[in-house]
């Protein structure tokens, strides 16, 4: 039986809401799955391209979308005072819409004590989001455990078994290097002991002759 491929994860978030927390989550996911399997930020869209199509194409490549939701995710507004989530051109809205339309796994990740929005608080095109089973990522000592739980959820929802490969190789390499270091240490000690013994033997011989 062949192993399922490593899942590709798209992280959706608002920079003015959870930039710091999302970066930390990204780093943990990338360390476990591999940096090439975790996508964050659609900020390199070439001039003249339809950013709606670019976002849809990026989401198309992924198996899971992680929607990071903080305190300002729902209420964030533009300079005109319009709620961003109500705008058809809102990046976050477009990302989640594309994932829901594909019916891939969409995992709402609630940062801190934020609650999942209700269906009447989001546009109708995002209403399915509130019915997706989510995860919670808390700060402090709970962060590591919560992110590990999130990774487990991603693995289970995609059926993948290929995770932690880089970490295991790193551990193996480190153990091998440590073993080599210890071998080298013993070898050096053996050589030093042999040289000392040889020196003492010559001293004894010289003393005997004289």
C-alpha positions as CSV (number, residue, x, y, z in Angstrom):
1,X,0.0,0.0,0.0
2,X,1.5,3.3,-1.0
3,X,1.7,6.3,1.4
4,X,-0.7,9.2,0.7
5,X,1.2,12.3,-0.5
6,X,2.0,15.1,1.9
7,X,-1.0,17.5,2.0
8,X,-0.6,21.0,0.7
9,X,-2.0,23.6,3.1
10,X,-3.2,27.2,2.2
11,X,-3.3,29.5,5.2
12,X,-5.8,32.3,5.0
13,X,-5.6,35.2,7.5
14,X,-5.8,39.0,7.9
15,X,-2.5,40.7,8.4
16,X,-3.9,43.4,10.7
17,X,-5.7,40.7,12.8
18,X,-3.4,37.7,13.3
19,X,-0.1,38.3,11.5
20,X,2.2,37.3,14.4
21,X,0.1,34.2,15.3
22,X,-0.3,33.1,11.8
23,X,3.5,33.3,11.1
24,X,4.1,31.1,14.1
25,X,1.5,28.6,13.0
26,X,3.0,28.7,9.5
27,X,6.5,27.9,10.8
28,X,5.3,25.0,12.8
29,X,3.4,23.5,9.9
30,X,6.3,24.1,7.5
31,X,8.7,22.4,10.0
32,X,6.4,19.3,10.1
33,X,5.2,19.1,6.5
34,X,7.9,20.9,4.6
35,X,8.0,24.5,3.6
36,X,7.0,23.7,0.0
37,X,3.7,22.3,1.2
38,X,2.5,25.3,3.2
39,X,1.3,28.4,1.3
40,X,0.8,31.8,2.9
41,X,0.3,35.3,1.5
42,X,-0.9,36.1,-2.1
43,X,1.3,39.1,-2.2
44,X,3.2,38.5,-5.4
45,X,0.4,38.9,-7.9
46,X,1.9,40.3,-11.2
47,X,0.6,43.6,-12.5
48,X,-2.3,43.2,-14.9
49,X,-3.4,39.8,-13.6
50,X,-6.9,39.2,-12.2
51,X,-6.2,38.6,-8.5
52,X,-9.4,36.7,-8.2
53,X,-8.1,34.1,-10.6
54,X,-4.7,34.0,-9.0
55,X,-6.2,33.3,-5.6
56,X,-8.5,30.6,-7.1
57,X,-5.5,29.0,-8.8
58,X,-3.4,28.9,-5.6
59,X,-6.3,27.5,-3.6
60,X,-6.8,24.9,-6.4
61,X,-3.4,23.5,-5.7
62,X,-4.1,22.9,-2.0
63,X,-5.7,20.0,-0.1
64,X,-6.6,22.0,3.0
65,X,-7.4,25.6,3.8
66,X,-6.7,26.8,7.3
67,X,-8.7,30.0,8.0
68,X,-7.1,31.8,10.9
69,X,-9.7,33.9,12.8
70,X,-8.8,36.5,15.4
71,X,-10.6,39.3,17.1
72,X,-10.6,41.6,14.1
73,X,-11.3,39.0,11.4
74,X,-15.0,39.6,11.3
75,X,-15.1,43.4,11.9
76,X,-12.1,44.6,9.9
77,X,-13.0,47.5,7.7
78,X,-11.4,49.6,4.9
79,X,-10.7,53.3,4.9
80,X,-14.2,54.0,3.8
81,X,-15.6,52.2,6.9
82,X,-16.9,49.3,4.9
83,X,-16.6,45.8,6.4
84,X,-14.1,44.0,4.3
85,X,-15.8,40.7,4.5
86,X,-18.8,42.2,2.8
87,X,-16.8,43.2,-0.2
88,X,-16.6,40.8,-3.1
89,X,-13.0,41.8,-3.6
90,X,-11.8,41.0,-0.1
91,X,-8.8,38.6,-0.3
92,X,-9.9,36.6,2.7
93,X,-13.4,36.1,1.4
94,X,-12.1,35.1,-2.0
95,X,-9.7,32.5,-0.5
96,X,-12.4,30.9,1.6
97,X,-15.0,31.0,-1.1
98,X,-12.7,29.2,-3.5
99,X,-12.0,26.5,-1.0
100,X,-15.6,26.0,-0.1
101,X,-16.6,25.8,-3.8
102,X,-14.0,23.0,-4.2
103,X,-15.4,21.4,-1.1
104,X,-11.9,20.7,0.3
105,X,-11.2,20.6,4.0
106,X,-11.6,24.1,5.5
107,X,-10.4,24.3,9.1
108,X,-11.3,27.5,11.0
109,X,-8.5,28.1,13.5
110,X,-9.7,30.3,16.4
111,X,-6.9,32.3,17.9
112,X,-7.2,33.0,21.7
113,X,-10.7,33.3,23.0
114,X,-12.4,34.1,19.7
115,X,-15.7,32.3,18.9
116,X,-16.6,31.0,15.5
117,X,-18.9,33.5,13.7
118,X,-22.5,32.6,13.2
119,X,-24.1,32.1,9.8
120,X,-25.9,35.5,9.9
121,X,-22.6,37.3,10.6
122,X,-20.9,36.3,7.4
123,X,-21.8,36.6,3.7
124,X,-24.0,33.8,2.4
125,X,-21.1,32.6,0.3
126,X,-19.2,31.8,3.5
127,X,-22.1,30.4,5.5
128,X,-20.7,26.8,5.1
129,X,-17.6,27.9,7.0
130,X,-19.5,28.1,10.3
131,X,-20.4,24.4,10.0
132,X,-16.8,23.2,9.5
133,X,-15.2,21.6,12.6
134,X,-12.5,24.0,13.8
135,X,-9.5,24.1,16.0
136,X,-8.3,26.5,18.7
137,X,-4.7,27.8,19.0
138,X,-4.0,29.5,22.4
139,X,-0.9,31.5,23.3
140,X,1.7,30.6,25.9
141,X,2.3,27.0,27.0
142,X,-0.7,25.7,25.1
143,X,0.5,26.9,21.7
144,X,2.8,23.9,20.9
145,X,0.1,21.4,21.9
146,X,-2.6,23.2,20.0
147,X,-0.6,23.4,16.8
148,X,0.3,19.7,17.1
149,X,-3.4,19.0,17.4
150,X,-4.0,21.1,14.3
151,X,-1.3,19.2,12.4
152,X,-3.0,15.9,13.4
153,X,-6.3,17.2,12.2
154,X,-4.8,18.1,8.8
155,X,-3.2,14.7,8.5
156,X,-6.4,12.8,9.4
157,X,-8.6,14.8,7.1
158,X,-6.3,14.1,4.1
159,X,-5.3,10.6,5.0
160,X,-1.6,11.4,4.6
161,X,1.1,9.4,6.3
162,X,4.1,11.4,5.0
163,X,4.9,13.8,7.8
164,X,7.9,14.7,9.9
165,X,10.3,13.3,7.2
166,X,12.6,16.2,7.5
167,X,12.5,16.1,11.2
168,X,13.3,12.4,11.4
169,X,16.2,12.8,9.0
170,X,17.5,15.7,11.0
171,X,17.3,13.6,14.2
172,X,19.0,10.7,12.4
173,X,21.8,13.0,11.1
174,X,22.2,14.6,14.5
175,X,22.5,11.2,16.2
176,X,24.9,10.0,13.6
177,X,27.1,13.1,14.0
178,X,27.0,12.7,17.8
179,X,28.0,9.0,17.4
180,X,30.8,10.0,15.1
181,X,31.9,12.7,17.6
182,X,32.0,10.2,20.4
183,X,33.9,7.7,18.2
184,X,36.4,10.4,17.4
185,X,36.7,11.3,21.0
186,X,37.5,7.7,22.0
187,X,39.9,7.4,19.1
188,X,41.8,10.5,20.2
189,X,41.9,9.3,23.8
190,X,43.3,6.0,22.6
191,X,46.0,7.7,20.6
192,X,46.9,10.0,23.5
193,X,47.1,7.0,25.8
194,X,49.3,5.1,23.4
195,X,51.7,8.1,23.0
196,X,51.9,8.5,26.7
197,X,52.7,4.9,27.3
198,X,55.4,5.0,24.5
199,X,56.9,8.1,26.2
200,X,57.1,6.4,29.6
201,X,58.7,3.4,28.0
202,X,61.5,5.5,26.4
203,X,62.1,7.2,29.7
204,X,62.4,3.9,31.5
205,X,64.8,2.6,28.9
206,X,67.0,5.7,29.0
207,X,67.1,5.4,32.8
208,X,68.0,1.8,32.6
209,X,70.9,2.4,30.1
210,X,72.4,5.3,32.1
